[in-house]
Amino acid sequence: MQGNVFRAPYPVPSLGVSEEEAILARSMALGEKLGQRFTQWQEQFASVENVRHLGSMAAFDLVTAFR
């Protein structure tokens, strides 16, 4: 199948499952936990920088620490 998934024959039931399982809320909560943990690492380790997250997409940069 090609094209936009929202034009596929089954998008409506899929979106209903997302709402029923509170996927967005769970994603936001997970992102907050990851952000807090990564911030702790940034304070603890000189090689962790640029902590960021948007929902459950979370990342940080590992850098070489020069002292």
C-alpha positions, 0 to 999 in steps of 0.5 A: 500500500502506498500513500497517506496512511490517513487515506487508507481504508482503516485509519478511523479505528486506528485513531480510536485505539490511540484515544482509548489507550491514552497514548498521547498522555502516556507519551507525554508522561514518559517524556517528562520522566526521560527529561528529568533523568537526562537532566540529572545525567547532565548535572552529574556527567560533564559529557552529557549536554543539550538535553531535550524532549518533545513527548516521548522523543527525548535526546541528549548529546554526548560530548568530549569534555575538555577540562 
